[in-house]
Amino acid sequence: METLMRNSAALQPDELVGSERSAAVERSLYDDFAPIARPGLEYQHAFDYCAVEAHRYGRPVIVAAGSTFYASQLLGRVETCDPLLIRADGADAVSLAAGSARVVVWAEPEQATGAQALRNLQPLLGQDGCLYVIVSQPLARSLPEWRGDRQTPATGPAGLRRTIGWLRQQGWAIAQMYGFHGPASVMWEAAGRLMARIGRADLADRCHFKMRDTYIAGGAQVALAPVAVLAATRSLVADTAKEAY
């Protein structure tokens, strides 16, 4: 990214196609990626959760995105928070003042650059700020966003375990962790399809509602969900060590 950009709806999905301004932004940032106007429920939940938290904290918000898919979906949801867009590897973070954001949404860590990206993004958060990290897991490969001829949301996603390792090594504390469409939800979805096939529409409806009720997973189920979000804050131990140094 040549310069840091303010959102002002420049990356809205319906503008990315046919708009000269959006096309220029797209070429300079993410090559020739055809954005998905409406993502699947897994990513919708992840984006909406990050947006709700960003609005709760208030402006300013920084979105560190590795593809137009992530940038367009997140910027559209946090537009009223005056978001700033930077690359997911944080290479252009040096152009921002330290502590310039209350929330950073990072979508998503890559295996090759994730550890250094986290070091780049860390100074951007204020003392009471929060980092939200969107992570795609191996099961995400079955989602529409990862299939077909379009560019995938990430080249080599780091995954949950590696991301947690980087966070802890660099002095972050995991405050919250959620997965979307975890094992329990998948089980109820499969049961609902079976009930529909045997003509039990009543039971199929119940399974469907149960699937949605268990859609957001916590605990060990997060590791088996296709998409997850981590909320991390700087631990007091790390801050104290930094000040002492």
N, C-alpha and C positions, 0 to 999 in steps of 0.2 A: 504494500500500500504506500503510495507516494506521500500522502499527507493524511493526517487525522481528519475524519469527516463527521460532521454533525448530521443526524438522521434527517429530520424534517421530511419524512415519508419518502426519501429518495430510493429506498429499497423495498417498497411495497410490492407484493407479488403481482398485482394487476398492472403495475407500471413497468415491471422489468421487461416485458415483451412489448416492443414497438416504441419505446421512449428512448430518444437519443441520449438524454442525460443518464438514465438508468443503465443503458447499454454500455456507455463509457465507464460507469462505475463498475459494472459487472466485469468488463474486460480487464480493467486495471487490477481488480481484486481476485477474481476467481475463475478466470478463463471462460470457457463456454459451458456454463452450467445452466440447464433448463430447470428453473425453480418449480417446486410443487406448490400449487396454490393452497391446497388443504391437506396437511399431513395426516397420517394415521393417528388413532387414539393414543398410542404410546407416546409419540412426540407431542401431540396436543397437550396431554397432561403435563409433560415435562416443561414445555414452554409456558403454559398457563401458571404452573406453580412458581416458576422463576419470576413471571410478571407480577403475580400477586405479592411476592416477597419484595420485589423492587419497589412497588408502589407503597408498601408498608414502610420501608426504610426512607423513601423519598429520594429526590434528586441530589446530586447527579449520579447517573448510572453509566457504567462502561460495559459495552458488549464486545467480547473478544470472540470473533467468529471465524471459522475456518472454511466456510463455504457460503454461497449466496442463499442456500436453503436455510441455514441457521440465521444468517444476518437478517433476511427479509422477515422471517417468522418472529424473531425476537424484537427487532426494532419496531415492528408494527404494534406489538403488545405493550411496549414501554415508551411510546412516543411522547406521552405527557411528562415523562421524567427527564426530558432533554438528554437522550442517550448519545453517547459518543461511541463510534465504531472503530475498533482496531483489529489487527490480525490475531488469530488464535495463538500464534507463537510469541506474541507480545513484543515482536522486534521493534515496533514503532511506539512502544510504551514510554520510551525515553523522552518523547516530545510532550509528555504530560507532567504536571507537577506532582510531587509525592503527596499522597493522601488526598487526591483530587476527587475521589469517588466514595460513596457510602456503600455501593453495591457493584460488584463485578460479576457478570455472567459469562462463563467460559464454556464455549461449545466448539469443539471438544478437544481434550488432550490427545495428542498423537504420540505414538511410541517413540519416534525419532526426536521429537522436539519438546515433549511434555515437561520434563524436569527443568529445562532452562526456561521454558515459557512461564512456568510457575514462579521462578525467580524474577522474571521480568514483570509479571503482573503484581507481585506482592507489594511493591512500594506504592501502588496506585490507591490502595485502600486506606481509609482513615482508621484511627485507633479502634473505633467501634463498628467498623464496616464488616461486611460478610461477602464471602466468595461462594457463588453457586456454580457447580460444575455439572454439565450434562455429559453423560457417558453412554456410549453404545456398546452393548455386550454382544457376544457371538450370536445369540438368537436373533439379533437385529437383522442379520443377513436374510432372514425370511420375510422382512417387512418390505412393502412396496418401494420405500425410499432407497432401498439397496438393490433393487432388481431392475432389469431392463438395460437400455443403452445409455441412460443418463449418468452423469458423474455422481458418485456416491457422496453422502454427507461428509465423510472423512476418508482419508487415504489409508491410514493404518492406526485405527483407534487404540488407545492405550488400554482401555477396559477398566473395570472397577478396581481390581486388586492392585494393579500397578499404580493407578491414580491415588488410591489411599496410601500406598507406600511413599509416594513422592510428597504428599501432603504432610504425613507424619514426620518424615525425615527433615522437612524444612520448617517444622515447628507449628504446624496447623493442628487445630482440634476439630474433629468431625462433630458438628452440632446436630445435624439431621441427615438422614439417608433414606431415600424412597426409591422403590422400583415400580415400574408400570407394566401391567399385564404379567404378573408373576405366576408361579405354578398353580396356586389355588384358582386364580381367575381362568387360566387355560383349561383346568380340569372341568370347571363349570361350563365353559364354552363348549367343550367337546361333548359333555353330557347333554347340553341343550340341542346340539345338532343331532345327536342320536335320538332324542325324544321327538324331534321334528320329523325324522325319517320314518319312525314307526307310527306316526300319526297322533302323537300325544302333544298337541299344541299347548295344552294347559301347563304340562310339565316343562315344555320347552321355554315358555315364558318365565316360569319360576327360575329355571336355570340361568336364563339370560339376566334376570335381575340380580341373581346371586353373583354372576360373573362380574357385573358392574360394581356390585357392593364390595367385592374383594379385589378390584382392579389395582388399587394402590397397595403395594406390598411393603412390608417392613421386615427387619431382622434378617434371618438367613435367606429368606426368599428373594431379597434384593439381588443377590448374586446370580439368580437364575432368571431374572427379568431381562427382556431385550433392551430396555432403556432405563437408566437410573439417573437420579440427581443427588448430588452431595452438597450440603451446606457446611462451609468451613469458616472458622474464625481463627485469628492468631491467638495462640495459647499464651497465658501469662508467663510461663516459663521461658518461652522463646523471646518475648518482649523484654523480660528482665535481663536475659543473657545479652541481648542486643545492646541495651542501655549500658550494661557493665563494660562491654567491649568498647 
